[in-house]
Amino acid sequence: MMDASRPLDALNKARNKRVIVELKNNIQISGELKAFDIHINCVLDNAEERQNGEVKRKLGTVFIRGDTIILLCPSE
């Protein structure tokens, strides 16, 4: 478990690591967290859309709006 006193600290610890992002429309994207801002807008590299644990399609570099995210977790 990450030791972070603030939510953005936890995101900072996940930078350059693989994360799983679940969106409001039930799409799940995994990739390397490269950047984020205070609105939790995120940039992921080597991103893949996943469905039922399997890769549905490779997306490359993506920008995800923070207001569409319901879950973001490190997938170490």
Secondary structure, DSSP 8 states (H G I E B T S, - for coil): ----SSHHHHHHHHTTSEEEEEETTS-EEEEEEEEE-TT--EEEEEEEEEETTEEEEEEEEEEE-GGGEEEEEE--
